[in-house]
Amino acid sequence: MSEKTNTPTIQNRKAYHDYSIEETYEAGIVLQGTEVKSIRQGKASFTDAFAFIQGDEVFLRELYIKPYEQGSYYNHDPRRPRKLLLNKKEIRELDKAVAQKGNTIIPLKIYFKKGYAKVLIGVARGKKQYDKRDSIKEKDVKRQLDRNVKGSYKVNL
């Protein structure tokens, strides 16, 4: 009997604050053995991470994966460029999207699917300061409405 392990999903929360995500893609990621173990422990950071297209391949840069503690000399470079596995059609779509001014590719989430590490990447456009304030205001209004609705229902028995 196989027991499903609870592997963490590592999310880039700041990406949704700093960027408006226009389109998302799921990509496989080429990792070394100790990197997989570190990600399963939740030891990764998206700070300043981005993806770029080089030739017919997509790479992820500045993704920090902490070296595995029991890795000894098998450990990896924490910030090395990592190749993303996408179809040629998806790579062409990403290339067209990035060619437009102001668009970039950023990682949104790392997770495991059927034992394979996957990265959710998004085509993003940077938000202006007033856009950030508007999105925070919308969240606050929605949260307040949810609180009001939750507290207003009373059942009389």
Buried (B, 14 or more C-beta within 10 A) or exposed (E): EEEEEEBBEBBBEEBBEBBEBEEEBBBBBEBBEBBBBBBBEEBBBBEEBBBBBEEEEBBBEBBBBBBBEEBEEEBBEBBEBBBBBBEEEBBEBBEEBBEEEEBBBBBBBBBBEEEEBBBBBBBBBEBEEEBEEEBEEEEEEEEEEEEEEEEEEEEEE
